[in-house]
Amino acid sequence: MAVAHAFCAIDFGTSNSGIAVPDAAGTGVALVPVEGAHTTMPTAVFYAVEGLDAHEAPRAMYGRAAIAAYVEGIEGRLMRSMKSILGSTLAERSTEVGAGRSVRYLDVIATYLRHLKARAEAHAQAPMQRVVLGRPVFFVDDEPARDAAAQAALADAAHSVGFSDLSFQYEPIAAAFDYEQRVESEQRVLVCDIGGGTSDFSLVRVGPGRRGRLDRRDDILANHGVHIAGTDFDRHVELRAILPTCGFGSVGRSVQGSVPREVPSGIYFDLATWHLINTCYTPQRLGEFRAMRRFYGDPRHHARLMQVLTHRLGHGLAAAAEAAKIGVAEGQDAPIDLSLIETGLQVVLHERDAMAAIDADLQRIVRGAREAAALAGVAAGDVDALYFTGGSTGLRTLVQAIAQDFPQARVVRGERFASVATGLGVHARRLFGG
């Protein structure tokens, strides 16, 4: 590839990420193997601090290797769902990674982008300064100023690692570009991009006569999104199936004849939220919850909670909730091994319980699809196709619920973890040429 034509497109996802570059033939795009033969990788960074000298910086590991390091018990800090930080008050703050070291949250994002950039450059054998970055329709719901700040922060991170020519494209629009490569007639397609952090919907006019246009604004009939998706499902599953074993929702003791109260719930919500888990391990919070033992009606609950906190098992529980959700999505009850908390402890997540846990969020996502069509002024019966992409579209109940509202539309499933990256690459080729 000529250096002058070098560019890449990055799908920086909440749960998984991928990269597209021009293909060898010079006419299309190809996905970059980012981790072995895998063309997608978990959006995860592990900062290893084990065995470091006083002057040494933490060693960063990425993707599956990052998760493996955490599971193996290497001393350090696992960071996931970094995209959720954008637009929040955490973005400019630092977080402890172990051994007295800390990193800024935005530097975590930059570190991950730098790794993706290096993978693209190694594959293309050319430096990369031009990039199209995907973004959700809304980083933050109903707060335009925070949404703009989130995009600006992501742009700053991309510039800091050497991308000088940067453009953004909505992720569901990118998925529409991927779908368009295979259609033979003009259609109105509702793209349902339901990933780890957001559920985004775009009603787009696609067709063979429109593919070559760079300016597709007239073909984008509506964009809509809600800040609810897979990580929210995981949190609800954890709160419903796992954390009750540690006292969530339980009733404490009666104090001096008073009516027993539910034990404080704040710690449990933090334990079920990826980017807040490490805040549960501070000395202040540990001391606070050690002192609350007398408020627990069942002392086993308090003992299990302290086991989770003192041994920093929060990320492991979140991963167990995610795995159970995936198991249920595949149509089977999912046993959850909690022996790290207590020998022999196990719970089972049943499909009916999982669906009950996520029902309110699921309904909000379904309404988001309807609202996208309404914003476009298009009747449900006039939508030709539903194009599903994103990891959470593996939940058959969710796909079925959306499809019921568009009975005339053909249901098409894209590559759950790759459609957006491919579509971003298609857009980048149109934008940058070559």
N, C-alpha and C positions, 0 to 999 in steps of 0.2 A: 504494500500500500504506500502511496506517496504521502509524505508527511503533510503536504498542503491539504490533503483531503481527510486527515485524521479527525475523527470526532467520535463521541460516544453518547449513549443515552442511558441514564441510570434510573431505575425504579427503586428508590429508597423507601422500602416498605416498613410498616410497623413490626411485622413478624418476619418477613423474608425480603431479600433484595436480589436484583439481577441487573445485568448490563448488556446492551446491544451495541455492536459496531458494524461498519460496512462489511459485507461478506467478501470472500476471495474473488468472486466474479466481478465485483464492483457494481452490481445492479440491485442488490437487496441488502438485507441486514442479517446478522447472525448473532446468536447469544454467546456470550463469553463463558467458558468453563471457569467458574470462580472458586471452586473448591473441589479439587480432583476433577472428575468428569461432570460434576453437578453444575448446572447453569443457573441455579438459584442457591442462596445460602441464608441461613438464619441471620436476622439483623441482631447480632450479638457481639459484644466485646468483653473479653475477660482480661482484667489487669492482674497479672501474677506478681506477687511481692515476696514469694517464698525464697529464702536464701540470698536476698539482695544485700549488697554492701550499703553503707549509709548514704553514699553519693549516687547510687544507681537509681534510675527511674524505673517504674513498673514496666514489665514486658507485656505488650498487648498481643492477644490472640483473638481470632475472629471466627464467626460462624459456628460450624459444628465442633471445631477444635476448642472454641471458647466454652461451649456447653459441656464438652467432655472434660475439660480442665476443672470446671466447677463440680461436676458429678464425682470426679476422682478425689475431690477434697483438697486440691492444691490451694494454698493460702492466697487469697486475693479477692477480687470483687467482680461479679458478673453483672453486666449491664445489658438489658433487653428493653424493647419498646422505647428506644431513645426518641423516636419520632413524636411520641406523646408529650415529650417535654416542650416541644416547640409551641410557643404561644402561652406557656405557663410561667408562673413566677419562679420556677426552678431553673429556667434556661440560663440565667447569668450566674447561678450559684455553683459552688464547688461541692463535691461529695467525697467522702473518705473511701479509699480503696484498700486500706490495710497498711500495717507497719508504719503508721504515722504519715502516710502520703495521701494526697488528695488531687483530684482533677476537676476542672470545670465541666459541667454537663455539655456545653457547646463544643468543648474540645473533644469530648467522647464522639460526638457526631462527626467532627472534622477528621478524627483519627480513622473512623470507619470509612468515610468518603475517600480518604487518601489510600486506604487499602484497595477499595474498589477501582480507583483510578489506576493504581499500579497493576492490577490484574488486567485491566483493559489495555494498558500500554504494553504489557508483556505479550498479550495475545496478538495485538496488532503490530508489534515491533515498531511503534511510533509514539512520540510524545502526544499527550492529549491536553489541549487547552480549550477545546470547544465541547460543550455538553448541553444536552437537554435533560432537565431534571423533572421527574413527575411530582405532582403535588395533589393532595385531595381537593375536592371542591371547597371544603371548609376545613382548615386546621382547627378552628374554634367556631362553634355554632353561635350565630346571632351576635357576634362581636367583631365588626369589621376591622377595628383598630388592632386588636390582638391577632386577628387572622393575617393582616398585613405585616405585623411585627414577626410572626412566625415564618412567613416566606422570606422576609429580609434576613432573619437569623440564619436560615438554611442557605441563602445566597452568600452570606458572609463566610460561612463554613466552607462552601465550595470554592470561593475565591481564595481563601486562605491556603488551600491545598494545591493551587495552581491552575484552576479553571478561570481563564480570563474572558471567555466568550460564553455567556450563560443565558439560557432561555428556559422558561417553565412551560409545562403543558399539563392540563388536568388529566389525572390518571384514567378516568372513565372515557375521556375523549381518545386517549391513546389506545385503549382497548377497542374502541370503535374502529380506529384505523387498522388494527390487527384483523378484526372481523371483516372489514371491507375488502381485504385482499382476496377473499374467497367468494364474494357475492357476484352474481351475473346479472342482476337487475337492480333498479333503484328501490331502496327500502327505507322505512323509518324504523330504526332499531333503538330499543331502550337498553342501554348498557348498565348492568348491575354489577358494580365493582365493590365487593364486600370482603374486606381484608381483616387485618388485626385491629386497626384503630378507628377506621371510618367506613361508613357505608355510603357510597357515592352513586348517583344516578344521572345519566345524561341521555336525552333523546336526540338522536343524531340522524341526519339524512345521509345515506351512503349509497354508493353505486359505482360501477365501472367508469362512468362518464365524469365522475367527480374526483377520482383518485389523484390525478395529477395536479390538482389545485393546491397552492401553498396557503392561500387565504380561504379558510373553511368556516369563517364566522357565520355566514348565512346558512350553513348546514347544521349548525349547533342550535337546536330548537329550544333546549332548556337544560340547565344544570341544577341539581339539587343534591343535598347530602345531609347526613346526620352523623354526629360524632359518637357512633355506637357501632361495635363490630365484635370481632373474635375475642379480644382481650376482655371485653365486658362480659361476654359469655363465660369465659374462664373464671372471672371473679365471682360471678353468681354461682357457678358450679362449686367453687371452693367454699363459699359461704354456706351453701346448702348441704354439701355432702361431707366436707373434710373438717372445717373449723368447729362445727358443733362438738366434735370429739375433744376439743380443747376449751370448751365452755361457751362458744358463741351461741347466744340465744338462751342460755341457761339462767335459772333463777338462783340468786344468792341466799344467804342465811337471813333469818329474821334477827334484827338487832333490837334488843330491848322491847320485844313484843310487836315491833312494827311489821307491816306487810312486806314480805320479801320482794326485793327488786331484781330486775334483770342485771346481770353483770355488765360493766361498761363495754361498749361495742367498738369504740374507736380503734383500738389496737387490732381488731380482727379485720376491719375494712382496710387498714394500712397493710396488713400482712397479705391481703388478697390483691393488692395493686402493685404491679411490678416496680414502678419507679419510686414507690414509697417504702418498700420492704426494708431497705437498709436503715431507714429512720427509726425502725423499731428496736434497733440494737444498741442505741446510745446508752451510756451508763445511767443517765438520768431516768430514761424510760424503764430500763431493767430494774433499777431501784424502786421505781414507782410500782411496778407490777409484782415485785417480790413482796412488797408491803400489803398488797391487796389479797393475800391468800385467805385471810379471815372472812372475806366477803363471798367466797365461793361456797355454794351449797355442797358441791361434790369436790373434795380435795384432789381427785384424779384430774379434773379439768385444769385446775391451776398448775399441777405438776406437769401435765403435758404441754401447756402453754409455755411454761418456763423452759422446758426441754427444747421447744422450737426456738425460743428467743436466745437462750444461752449457746445453743449449738448452730445458730444461724441457718435454720432449715426452711426459711420462708420461700426462697426461690425454688427449692425442691418441691414444696407443696404446690406452688403455682404451676410448675411443670407437670405435676401429677394431675392437677385439675384439667390442664390442657389435654393431656393424653387421654383422660377419661372422657372428655367431651368428644374427642375424635373417635374413640371407641363406640360411643353411643351414636354418633353420626353415621357409623357404618352398620347400625341396626342391631347392636348387641349390648347387653348390660356390661358395665365396666367395673371390675374389682379394682380397688385402690389400696395398695400396700402401704401401710403407715407404720411399719415396724421400726423405722428410724425414730419415731416418737416413743413408741412403747412396743416391746416384744409381743408379736402376735396380733397387734392392732390392725384391723382391716375394715373397710366399708365398701359397699357396692353402690355405684351410681346406676340407677335404672332410667331408662329412656323417659318414662313419664315424669320422673322427678327432674331430670335435666330440662325437659321442655317447659315444665312449670316454672323452673328457676329463671329461664330466659324469656318467658312469654311476653312480659311487658316490653322488653327491648326488641324482641322479634316483631311485635306489632308496630312499634315505632319505625322499624326499618321498612316494613310493608307499606306503611303510610307514606314513607319517603318516596317509594316507587310511584305510588299513585299521584303524589304531589308533583313529581317531575313531569308526568304526562299532563297534568292540569296546567302547570306553568307554561307548557308548550302550546296549550290550546288544542291538544290532540285527544280525541276520544280513545278509550281503552281498546275498542274494537278496531281502531285504525293503526295500531302498532303492529308492524309486520313480524318483528322478532324480538326476543329477549336474549341478550347475550350476557351470560354469567361468567364472571372471573373473580379471582381473589380466593384466599384460602378458606374463608368461612362459607363459601358456596358449596362446600362439601356437606353441609347440613341439609339433608334432603327436605326436611320439614320447612325450612326457610325458603328454599327454591319453590316448593309446591305452593306455599302461601302466596308468594308474589305472582306465580303463574296463574293462580285462580282469578286474579283481578284482570288478567289480559288473556281471555280464553281463545282469541283468534290468533294470538302470536305464537310463532314457532319458538320453542325453547332450544337454545344452542349453548353448549358449554365450551368455553375456551380453556386454554391451559391455565389452571388455577393460579399458578405462581409465575407464569411467563408471558401471558398475553399483554400485560401493560408494558413490560420491558420491550417486547417486540414492536408494539405500536409506537412507543416513544422513539425507537430506532427509525421506524418509517417516517415519523415526523421530522426527526433530526436530518435524515437524508434529504428530505424536501427543503428543509430550512437552510442547511449548510451546503447542499449540492454535493457533487462528486458521486 
